[in-house]
Each structure stands twice: as C-alpha cells, then as structure tokens.
C-alpha cells in the first residue's frame, strides 16, 4: 500500500473517531440524566419496601400520619411539602387550572423564576416562561400527575437549600431517633436494624414523595389469601369468605376504605385424621367501621387485606449523646382565678383527650383547663414545639402532672403563630393533638 492511501485511511479513521467522540459527548448528558433518574427510582422502590415493613405502623400506610392513618397518634405525617424541600412562595393561583392547561395565572409573578419547580396541591410543575401574570409551565413534573386546581390555591417552590436541610434532618432523625418520643434510633451503629444505604433509601423515598410505591408494597404485605364469597352490605355483621382458616380473632382487616375487626370465626368439621375439609369457606363475624372508618357495601371483587396494628411503643430515653428530659413528678392540681384571656377546657378520660385540636389567637393569654377523670391515673397537658422537637413551645406551657380525679390550669402566652403539639407527657404516644396559634 502506497503512502497516499495510508494517509487517507488514517485520516478517515481519525475523522470517524472524532465524530464518535462528538456524538458520545452530545449524548452523555441525556444518558447521565436518565441513569440518575433510574437509580433514584430503584432507590425509592427499595425505600418503599423498608417503609412498608418498618415505618407505616406508626406513620400510616401512606405516611398520612398516625392519627389520620389509625396508627400511632403522635407519629407525624411524612407526606409533607416541607420534607420535599418546598417553601411557601406567598403566591396563589388567580384563576382555575384545567388538567390539560399549559399555563397558569398567579397573583404575583415576581415570586417565580425560570425553570423553577413549583407545587400546587399534589402536582409538581416547572416554570418555562413568563407573560405578565401568566406562567408557562410543564405539567406533571417528576412522578406527579396533572390535575385540576382551583383559584386561590397556594403555591410552593422547590428550594435547593431547604431540600439539603431536610435531607440532613431526615437522615439524622432516622439514624438517631428522637429522644423523649417513640421514634427509635434505626441505624445499626446505634443498635437499630438499618444500614447507611437503607437509611438513604428511606430519605430518598420521603423527599421524592413516592408514596404510590409504598401503597403497592403495603398491599403486597397485607394481602389475605381469601376472598368474599358473596356481597357484603353496610349493615351486615358477618361475611362469607372462601377460606376461614386464614383469619384470626381480634385482628383488623381492610376492605376498600373500611376497616373491620374479626369477632369470631366459624369452626370447620374435621375428618377422622383431624384434617380440615377441602372446602374451607364459611362465615366470619365482624365489627364494622372500626378505627375511624364508616361501614360500606362491598362486592365479591373487594380484596381483603390485613390491617396490622402497633403496640404501645416505649419512649426513647437517650441516643447520639441526647438524653430525654425526665417527666415532671406528680404535683397538686390547682385552678387559676381570676383570669382574663382565652380559656380552653379539655377532658382526659379513658386515656384520651376529648378534643384533638385547639385554636387560639397569636399573643393571646391562654388558660388550658384540664379535667382529669381517670381515677388514680397521672395526666398533664403540655404544649410542645412538635412531635420531633419536644421542647417547651412557650414559657409556662407545660402543665402539672397529677392523678385523677382533679382539675388543673396551665396558663401562658401564645406569642408566635404556628402549629404546635399538645400532649399528655405521661402518655405521649396516644394522648396528642394540634395546638394552632393563628
């Protein structure tokens, strides 16, 4: 081969190599982005399995909070915009938005920036352009779905710094738990069952709000190998099922949105060898509409799931160098008269408060009058910052612990607007509510 041909071939090969590098360089950002999304998806999927097996019995099946989910009342909701890095932009929609709209009208466009990810209700959008008070948006960003929104709906914006703070908060909380609460330390280095990677998987699940994955895993975990043999009316107290042997007396079940409790199970005849018959169908007596639900009609196609319940957890006393403050010793109840301000009366009876929410005005003088009707049982009323930060919310907002029957007043000034936690410090996982200063 002569020199001229060699030069041409080498030049052609060099050109092909350069072209290949250019094509790869152009494709690489998309490849890297897709790879990152795929990795996050797998991480969230693994996190959903961990949540379904470890966390939902306190925080609710889809992280709606222990109170709403008929789980541990004091466990906070985790399906929250602030845990996803969103902050309130103090902006609202100024017109309704249809599921197919590609633009939205807002009351103050100065609150937004190009390419910003925003949250309206449960839908994430991305700002792609401005035209006065009208924003062009990409709909259903991330794993959210486009939906309709009403005028006046508040708008939140994704803040990278806030997200970084929440990543640290969630990671540290799972790792070390929260002393003074029922949140245990989950990290292996502190005696828990989870590795650093598993904690990261849970953090990814929470910050990305992939609760649809958790719902799927919960259904897999709780599925019962039996079905309704006939329709179940809303007033029926017995259901016929295809296999009575898979049920247990006193267990809770989930049928659609209703929860029921097994009262008794029909016995099956046994043969001479003590074996059950091939046909295991029969009747299961049930209590309807338990755990804050309402009895409904169910067709034979309704899937039956277990609804596992959590036992009363212990309070974490120390972890990661933190030590819980000891509960105040029992004192003598007393009422405070005269008093000028807002009085709220609560009754503690059968280890429960009679109200779950208290609302007062900002800067109001507040008197919480606790009527403890549980004989020889200690209760108090304490307003604390939150379920994860049990510090005193306001000076004087932690009341005297005393045995019933008796009445005690707790007086303080609610100086700062916000949502706080009120609870009985003796029963902090079951006797809780929300204290709202508005």
Secondary structure by P-SEA (a helix, b strand, c coil): ccaaaaaaaaaaaaaaaaaaaaaaaaaaaaaaaaaaaaaaaaaaaaaaaaaaacccccccccccccccccccccccccccccccccccccccccccccccccbbbbcccccccccbbbbcccbbbbbccccccbbbbbcccccbbbbbbcccbbbbbbbaaaaaaaaaaaaaaaaccccccccccccccccccccaaaaaaaaaaaaaccaaaaaaaaaaacccccccccccccccccccccccccccccbbbbcccbbbbbcbbbbbbbccccccccccbbbbbbbcccccbbbbbbcccbbbbbbccccccccccccccccccccccbbbbbbbcccccbbbbbbbccccccccbbbbccccbbbbbbbcccccbbbbbbbccccccccccccccbbbbbcccbbbbbbbbbccbbbbbbbcccccccccbbbbcc
